[in-house]
Amino acid sequence: MTLKENIKAALAARTRVPMAGGPVPAAVLLPLFMKNGEYHLLFTKRTSHLTHHSGEISFPGGVGDPGDGDSTATALREAWEEVGIAPGDVEVLGELDDCHSKFNYLVTPVVGVFPADYRLTVNAAEIERIIEVPLSHFGKPGVFRVEEWQWQGGKRAMYFYIHGEDEIWGLTARILKQFLDILGGAVDAGEDELSKPADFSYPPSD
């Protein structure tokens, strides 16, 4: 089986943790694509004038619309609106656990693959630039770190990933870490030789 097939199987086999009620429903797409013989993840750097998450690095996504049938539809629509990936060009592999954002959104992360050499169209009103990161990058020394922050009267682990001069943190880093943990299990199950370099390693679990 290929890495893509293993990721899909790993997502289908696990018990996803949903959250019900309360916050505003939203969704993000974790867009995977092949480049130079290796899977990459696409991130966006949001423009500085936005109300929420301005200037931060995130996955394409946003708040659900009444016309969205489900979280997957929201994630695909937002990816289309932000970076021009047509919903019909995305192969959805599954969903990660729901999570709350500090702005009271209930976010469902959706994992999907879109074709290589895809012509993207960036919405300049929301997106400053696109960031493409090979999966192998996240296993390099010094890329990942954990900090302990005070949060609502307690302590909480905060994750950080460095890519060049960019830093991925907050909700996006939490989502990314869960995906990388699942990805580690998918790799252990076997993959094709083009999916990643042989020396790839993954950040540790909690």
C-alpha positions as CSV (number, residue, x, y, z in Angstrom):
1,M,0.0,0.0,0.0
2,T,1.1,3.6,-0.6
3,L,1.5,6.2,2.1
4,K,-1.8,7.8,1.0
5,E,-3.6,4.5,1.3
6,N,-2.1,3.9,4.7
7,I,-3.1,7.3,6.0
8,K,-6.6,6.8,4.8
9,A,-6.7,3.4,6.5
10,A,-5.2,4.8,9.7
11,L,-7.9,7.6,9.8
12,A,-10.7,5.1,9.2
13,A,-9.5,2.7,11.9
14,R,-9.1,5.2,14.7
15,T,-11.9,6.4,16.9
16,R,-12.3,10.1,16.1
17,V,-13.1,12.4,19.0
18,P,-15.9,14.8,18.1
19,M,-17.1,17.8,20.1
20,A,-20.7,18.8,20.2
21,G,-22.5,22.1,20.5
22,G,-21.4,25.5,21.7
23,P,-18.8,27.1,19.6
24,V,-19.2,28.2,16.0
25,P,-18.6,25.3,13.6
26,A,-15.6,25.6,11.3
27,A,-13.2,23.3,9.4
28,V,-9.8,23.3,7.8
29,L,-8.2,21.2,5.1
30,L,-4.8,19.6,5.5
31,P,-3.9,19.7,1.8
32,L,-1.3,17.0,0.8
33,F,0.3,16.9,-2.6
34,M,3.3,15.3,-4.2
35,K,6.4,17.4,-5.2
36,N,9.9,16.1,-6.0
37,G,8.8,12.6,-5.2
38,E,7.6,13.4,-1.7
39,Y,4.4,14.4,0.0
40,H,4.2,18.0,1.1
41,L,1.6,19.9,3.2
42,L,0.3,23.3,2.0
43,F,-0.1,26.1,4.6
44,T,-1.1,29.7,4.2
45,K,0.2,32.8,5.9
46,R,-2.8,35.0,6.6
47,T,-2.8,38.7,5.9
48,S,-2.1,41.1,8.7
49,H,-5.5,43.0,8.5
50,L,-7.8,40.0,9.3
51,T,-9.8,40.0,12.5
52,H,-8.7,36.6,13.7
53,H,-5.4,34.8,13.3
54,S,-3.9,37.7,11.4
55,G,-0.4,37.1,10.2
56,E,-0.4,33.5,11.4
57,I,0.4,30.4,9.5
58,S,-2.7,28.1,9.1
59,F,-4.3,25.5,7.0
60,P,-7.0,26.7,4.5
61,G,-10.3,26.9,6.3
62,G,-13.0,28.9,8.0
63,V,-16.5,29.1,9.4
64,G,-19.2,26.8,8.0
65,D,-21.9,28.2,5.8
66,P,-25.6,27.2,6.0
67,G,-25.2,25.6,2.6
68,D,-22.4,23.3,3.6
69,G,-23.6,19.8,4.1
70,D,-20.9,18.9,6.6
71,S,-17.4,19.8,7.8
72,T,-15.8,18.3,4.8
73,A,-17.8,20.5,2.5
74,T,-16.8,23.5,4.6
75,A,-13.1,22.6,4.4
76,L,-13.2,22.1,0.6
77,R,-15.2,25.3,0.0
78,E,-12.8,27.3,2.1
79,A,-9.7,25.8,0.3
80,W,-11.3,26.7,-3.0
81,E,-12.0,30.3,-1.9
82,E,-8.6,30.8,-0.3
83,V,-6.1,29.0,-2.6
84,G,-8.1,27.9,-5.6
85,I,-8.2,24.1,-5.1
86,A,-11.4,22.9,-6.6
87,P,-13.4,20.6,-4.3
88,G,-13.7,17.9,-7.0
89,D,-9.9,17.8,-7.3
90,V,-9.4,16.7,-3.6
91,E,-9.4,13.1,-2.5
92,V,-10.6,13.2,1.1
93,L,-8.7,10.7,3.3
94,G,-10.6,11.3,6.6
95,E,-10.9,13.6,9.5
96,L,-8.9,14.3,12.7
97,D,-10.4,15.1,16.1
98,D,-12.4,18.2,16.6
99,C,-10.7,21.1,18.6
100,H,-11.7,24.4,20.0
101,S,-9.9,27.6,19.0
102,K,-9.4,30.6,21.3
103,F,-11.9,32.5,19.2
104,N,-14.7,30.1,20.1
105,Y,-14.7,28.1,16.9
106,L,-15.2,24.3,16.9
107,V,-12.8,23.2,14.2
108,T,-12.9,19.9,12.3
109,P,-9.6,19.1,10.5
110,V,-10.1,17.3,7.1
111,V,-7.2,15.5,5.5
112,G,-7.1,15.5,1.7
113,V,-4.8,15.0,-1.3
114,F,-4.8,17.2,-4.4
115,P,-2.9,16.7,-7.7
116,A,0.8,17.5,-8.2
117,D,1.7,20.6,-10.2
118,Y,-1.7,22.2,-9.5
119,R,-2.3,25.8,-10.5
120,L,-3.3,27.6,-7.4
121,T,-5.1,30.9,-7.2
122,V,-4.5,32.8,-4.0
123,N,-7.1,35.1,-2.5
124,A,-5.0,38.1,-1.8
125,A,-7.6,39.6,0.5
126,E,-7.0,36.8,3.0
127,I,-3.7,35.1,2.1
128,E,-0.3,36.8,2.1
129,R,1.5,33.8,0.7
130,I,1.5,30.0,0.4
131,I,4.0,27.8,2.3
132,E,4.8,24.3,1.0
133,V,6.5,22.0,3.5
134,P,7.8,18.5,2.8
135,L,6.7,16.0,5.4
136,S,10.3,15.0,5.9
137,H,11.0,18.4,7.2
138,F,9.0,17.8,10.4
139,G,11.3,15.0,11.5
140,K,14.5,17.1,11.4
141,P,16.3,18.0,14.6
142,G,15.3,21.4,16.0
143,V,12.1,21.8,14.0
144,F,9.7,20.7,16.8
145,R,9.6,22.0,20.4
146,V,7.1,22.0,23.3
147,E,6.5,24.8,25.8
148,E,4.4,24.7,28.9
149,W,2.0,27.6,29.1
150,Q,-0.5,28.8,31.7
151,W,-4.0,28.3,30.3
152,Q,-7.3,29.0,32.1
153,G,-5.9,28.3,35.6
154,G,-3.8,25.3,34.5
155,K,-0.9,24.3,32.4
156,R,-1.0,23.3,28.8
157,A,1.5,22.0,26.3
158,M,2.0,24.4,23.4
159,Y,3.6,23.0,20.2
160,F,5.9,24.8,17.7
161,Y,7.3,23.9,14.3
162,I,9.9,25.9,12.5
163,H,10.2,26.1,8.7
164,G,12.8,28.6,7.6
165,E,11.8,31.9,9.2
166,D,8.2,30.8,9.7
167,E,6.9,29.4,12.9
168,I,3.8,27.2,13.1
169,W,2.1,27.3,16.5
170,G,-1.3,27.5,18.2
171,L,-4.3,25.6,16.8
172,T,-2.5,24.8,13.5
173,A,0.4,23.2,15.4
174,R,-2.0,21.1,17.6
175,I,-3.7,19.9,14.4
176,L,-0.4,19.2,12.7
177,K,1.0,17.3,15.6
178,Q,-2.0,15.0,15.7
179,F,-1.7,14.3,12.0
180,L,2.0,13.6,12.3
181,D,1.4,11.2,15.1
182,I,-1.2,9.3,13.0
183,L,1.2,9.6,10.0
184,G,3.9,7.9,12.1
185,G,1.6,4.9,12.5
186,A,0.7,4.8,8.8
187,V,4.4,4.8,7.9
188,D,5.0,1.9,10.3
189,A,2.3,0.0,8.4
190,G,4.3,0.3,5.2
191,E,4.6,2.6,2.2
192,D,6.0,3.0,-1.3
193,E,9.5,4.2,-1.7
194,L,8.5,7.6,-3.1
195,S,6.5,8.7,-0.2
196,K,9.3,9.9,2.0
197,P,13.1,9.7,2.5
198,A,14.2,6.6,4.3
199,D,15.7,8.6,7.2
200,F,12.4,10.3,8.1
201,S,11.5,10.4,11.8
202,Y,8.5,11.9,13.5
203,P,8.1,14.2,16.5
204,P,7.3,12.4,19.7
205,S,3.8,11.8,21.0
206,D,2.6,13.4,24.3
